[in-house]
Amino acid sequence: MQTQAIDTKPLPARNQTRRLFLLTWCAGLPGVLAMVWLGVPVLLQHQRLPVPMWAVGLASGVQSALLLALAAFVGARLAGKVGLRAPAIAALASGGVPWRALRPQCLPGLLGGLLAGVLLWALIAMAPQAAAPVHNLSMPLAVRLLYGGVTEEVLVRWGLMSLLVWMLWRGLQRGAGTPGPVLVSMAIAISALVFGLAHLPAAAALAGPLAWPVVLHLTAANAAFGLIAGLLFWRYGLEAAIIAHVVAHLTMAAIVGR
C-alpha cells in the first residue's frame, strides 16, 4: 500500500528561520495580552501609581512583547544548531502537518505536567509556612495558562536555554559535533534556576516583602518544574514543555480549587 507524499519543497534556511521566529513569537503574544489585561491589575492592585493603570499595562505589554521577540529570534536562530526543536511549529513553518509532529510530544508532556503538578503540591504540603505567603495568592487562571504555559516556555526554554546550550557548545566543545548530555544538563539547570528566580518579583508584588524561607521555597519549586520542562524540551521538543506547563497549572488548580 502506497502512502501519499505530503511533504512540501523545503524552504530556504532564511525563510524557515523567519517563519519559526514569527510563529513562536505569535504563540507567546496571547500570554502577553492576558498578562496586560488581567495580570498587571492584580500585581499592582495595592500600589499607588503615578500614571493610569492602562499606561502601565501598555508599557509592560510593549516591553514583554519585545523581550518575547528577542527570545523567539534567538531560538529560531540557535535551537536547531544545537539539536533543540519545536517540531510542530517547524512543520507549520514549512507547510507540513503540525499534528504529526505534535502527537509524539503529547504523552510525555501530559505525564511531565502531571508529575510537576503533584510535585509542586507536595512541596507546598511539606513546607506550608514557607509556601503560605504566596500559595494563597495567585494570578488568574487564564494568565497562568497563557503566559505561564506558553509565553514563559518561549522565553525560558526556546530563547534562554537554546542560547545557553549554544554558548556552552561553542565554548566547551568549540562547536564540534553535537552538544553532549553533560553540557545540555548544565544549560537545563541554569535555565531552571533563572526560571525559579524570575518568579520572585511577581510574588513580592502579590504578597509584599518575602522572607528568606519563602524565597528559597518559591525558587526551588519553580526550578524543579524548570528541570522537568527543560528535559522535555531537549528530548521531545518545545511543544512538550508547553503541554507540561499547561497541565501542571491545571493540575494545581484542580488540587487547590482555583
C-alpha positions as CSV (number, residue, x, y, z in Angstrom):
1,M,0.0,0.0,0.0
2,Q,1.5,3.3,-1.0
3,T,1.2,6.4,1.1
4,Q,0.7,9.8,-0.5
5,A,3.7,12.1,0.0
6,I,2.6,15.3,1.9
7,D,6.0,17.0,2.4
8,T,6.4,20.2,0.5
9,K,9.5,21.6,-1.1
10,P,11.9,22.6,1.7
11,L,12.1,26.3,2.4
12,P,15.4,28.2,2.2
13,A,17.0,28.3,5.6
14,R,16.5,32.1,5.9
15,N,12.7,31.8,5.2
16,Q,12.5,28.8,7.7
17,T,14.2,30.8,10.4
18,R,11.9,33.8,9.8
19,R,8.8,31.8,9.9
20,L,9.9,30.0,13.1
21,F,10.6,33.3,14.7
22,L,7.2,34.7,13.7
23,L,5.3,31.6,14.8
24,T,6.9,31.3,18.2
25,W,6.6,35.0,18.8
26,C,2.9,34.9,17.9
27,A,2.4,31.8,20.1
28,G,3.5,33.8,23.1
29,L,1.7,37.0,22.4
30,P,-1.7,35.9,23.8
31,G,0.0,35.3,27.1
32,V,1.4,38.9,26.9
33,L,-2.1,40.2,26.3
34,A,-3.5,38.2,29.1
35,M,-0.9,39.5,31.5
36,V,-1.5,43.1,30.5
37,W,-5.3,42.7,30.7
38,L,-5.7,40.5,33.7
39,G,-2.3,40.1,35.4
40,V,-0.9,43.6,35.7
41,P,-4.0,44.9,37.6
42,V,-3.7,42.1,40.1
43,L,0.0,42.7,40.6
44,L,-0.4,46.5,41.1
45,Q,-3.8,46.5,42.9
46,H,-2.3,47.7,46.2
47,Q,0.1,50.2,44.8
48,R,-0.3,53.9,44.1
49,L,0.6,54.6,40.5
50,P,1.7,58.0,39.2
51,V,0.1,57.2,35.9
52,P,-3.1,55.4,34.9
53,M,-3.3,51.6,35.0
54,W,-3.7,51.4,31.2
55,A,-0.5,53.3,30.7
56,V,1.4,50.9,33.0
57,G,-0.2,47.9,31.2
58,L,0.7,49.3,27.8
59,A,4.3,49.9,28.8
60,S,4.5,46.4,30.3
61,G,3.0,44.9,27.2
62,V,5.4,46.6,24.8
63,Q,8.4,45.5,27.0
64,S,7.2,41.9,27.3
65,A,6.4,41.7,23.5
66,L,9.9,43.0,22.7
67,L,11.6,40.5,25.1
68,L,9.4,37.7,23.7
69,A,10.5,38.7,20.2
70,L,14.2,38.5,21.2
71,A,13.7,35.1,22.7
72,A,11.8,33.9,19.7
73,F,14.5,35.2,17.4
74,V,17.3,33.6,19.5
75,G,15.5,30.2,19.5
76,A,14.8,30.4,15.8
77,R,18.5,31.1,15.0
78,L,20.2,28.8,17.5
79,A,18.0,26.0,18.7
80,G,18.4,23.9,15.5
81,K,22.2,24.3,15.6
82,V,22.3,22.5,19.0
83,G,19.7,19.8,18.4
84,L,16.8,21.6,20.1
85,R,13.5,21.7,18.3
86,A,9.9,22.9,18.1
87,P,8.7,20.1,15.8
88,A,5.1,21.1,15.3
89,I,5.8,24.8,14.9
90,A,8.6,23.9,12.4
91,A,6.2,21.7,10.5
92,L,3.8,24.5,10.3
93,A,6.5,26.9,9.2
94,S,7.5,24.5,6.3
95,G,3.9,23.9,5.2
96,G,3.7,20.4,6.7
97,V,1.2,18.8,9.1
98,P,1.8,20.0,12.7
99,W,-0.3,17.3,14.3
100,R,2.1,14.6,13.1
101,A,4.9,16.3,14.8
102,L,2.9,17.2,17.9
103,R,1.4,13.7,18.5
104,P,4.7,12.1,19.9
105,Q,5.0,15.0,22.3
106,C,1.5,14.8,23.8
107,L,2.0,11.9,26.2
108,P,5.4,13.0,27.5
109,G,4.1,16.5,28.0
110,L,1.0,15.2,29.8
111,L,2.9,12.9,32.1
112,G,5.5,15.6,32.8
113,G,2.8,18.1,33.6
114,L,1.0,15.7,36.0
115,L,4.3,14.9,37.7
116,A,5.2,18.6,38.0
117,G,1.7,19.4,39.4
118,V,1.9,16.7,42.0
119,L,5.5,17.6,42.9
120,L,4.6,21.3,43.4
121,W,1.7,20.3,45.6
122,A,4.0,18.0,47.6
123,L,6.5,20.8,48.1
124,I,3.7,23.1,49.4
125,A,2.5,20.3,51.7
126,M,6.0,19.7,53.1
127,A,6.7,23.4,53.8
128,P,3.3,25.0,54.4
129,Q,4.6,28.0,56.3
130,A,7.1,28.9,53.6
131,A,4.5,28.4,50.9
132,A,1.6,30.2,52.6
133,P,2.5,33.8,51.8
134,V,2.4,33.2,48.0
135,H,0.3,30.0,47.9
136,N,-2.9,31.8,49.0
137,L,-2.4,34.5,46.3
138,S,-2.4,33.7,42.6
139,M,-2.8,35.1,39.2
140,P,-6.0,34.5,37.2
141,L,-6.0,31.0,35.6
142,A,-6.0,32.5,32.1
143,V,-2.7,34.3,32.8
144,R,-1.2,31.1,34.3
145,L,-2.2,29.0,31.3
146,L,-1.4,31.5,28.5
147,Y,1.5,33.5,29.9
148,G,2.9,30.8,32.2
149,G,2.2,27.8,29.9
150,V,3.2,29.3,26.6
151,T,4.9,32.7,26.8
152,E,7.3,31.6,29.6
153,E,8.3,28.5,27.6
154,V,9.2,30.6,24.6
155,L,11.2,33.0,26.8
156,V,13.0,30.5,29.0
157,R,13.3,27.2,27.1
158,W,13.2,28.3,23.4
159,G,15.2,31.5,24.0
160,L,17.3,31.3,27.1
161,M,18.0,27.5,27.2
162,S,18.8,27.4,23.5
163,L,21.2,30.3,24.0
164,L,22.9,28.6,27.0
165,V,23.3,25.3,25.1
166,W,24.8,27.2,22.1
167,M,27.2,29.2,24.3
168,L,28.4,26.1,26.2
169,W,28.7,24.1,23.0
170,R,30.8,26.9,21.3
171,G,32.8,27.5,24.5
172,L,33.5,23.9,25.7
173,Q,33.2,21.9,22.5
174,R,34.4,24.5,20.1
175,G,31.2,24.0,18.1
176,A,32.3,20.4,17.2
177,G,29.8,17.6,16.9
178,T,26.5,17.8,18.9
179,P,26.2,19.1,22.4
180,G,26.9,16.4,25.0
181,P,24.5,15.3,27.7
182,V,26.5,17.0,30.5
183,L,26.6,20.3,28.6
184,V,22.9,20.2,27.9
185,S,22.2,19.3,31.5
186,M,24.2,22.3,32.6
187,A,22.0,24.5,30.4
188,I,18.8,22.9,31.7
189,A,19.9,23.5,35.3
190,I,20.9,27.1,34.8
191,S,17.8,28.0,32.9
192,A,15.7,26.3,35.6
193,L,17.4,28.4,38.3
194,V,16.8,31.5,36.3
195,F,13.1,30.4,35.8
196,G,12.8,30.0,39.6
197,L,14.3,33.4,40.4
198,A,12.2,35.1,37.8
199,H,9.1,34.4,39.8
200,L,10.2,36.4,42.8
201,P,9.3,39.9,41.6
202,A,5.7,38.9,40.8
203,A,5.4,37.1,44.2
204,A,6.7,40.1,46.0
205,A,4.2,42.3,44.2
206,L,1.4,40.0,45.3
207,A,2.5,39.2,48.8
208,G,4.8,42.0,49.8
209,P,8.4,41.6,51.1
210,L,9.4,37.9,51.0
211,A,11.2,36.2,53.9
212,W,14.2,34.0,53.0
213,P,12.3,30.7,53.6
214,V,9.6,31.9,51.1
215,V,12.3,33.0,48.6
216,L,14.0,29.6,48.8
217,H,10.8,27.7,48.6
218,L,9.4,29.6,45.6
219,T,12.7,29.4,43.8
220,A,13.2,25.7,44.4
221,A,9.6,24.8,43.5
222,N,9.7,26.7,40.2
223,A,13.3,25.5,39.4
224,A,12.1,21.9,40.0
225,F,9.5,22.4,37.3
226,G,12.1,24.1,35.1
227,L,14.2,20.9,35.2
228,I,11.2,18.8,34.0
229,A,10.4,21.3,31.3
230,G,14.0,21.6,30.1
231,L,14.3,17.8,29.9
232,L,11.1,17.6,27.8
233,F,12.3,20.4,25.5
234,W,15.6,18.6,25.0
235,R,14.2,15.1,24.5
236,Y,10.9,15.8,22.7
237,G,10.5,19.4,21.7
238,L,9.2,22.8,22.8
239,E,5.6,21.8,22.5
240,A,6.1,19.0,25.0
241,A,7.4,21.6,27.5
242,I,4.4,23.8,26.8
243,I,1.9,21.0,27.3
244,A,3.6,20.1,30.6
245,H,3.5,23.7,31.8
246,V,-0.2,24.0,31.0
247,V,-1.1,20.6,32.5
248,A,0.9,21.5,35.7
249,H,-1.1,24.6,36.2
250,L,-4.4,22.8,35.5
251,T,-3.3,20.0,38.0
252,M,-2.5,22.6,40.7
253,A,-5.8,24.4,40.0
254,A,-7.7,21.1,40.4
255,I,-5.9,20.2,43.6
256,V,-6.2,23.6,45.3
257,G,-9.6,24.5,43.8
258,R,-8.6,27.7,41.9
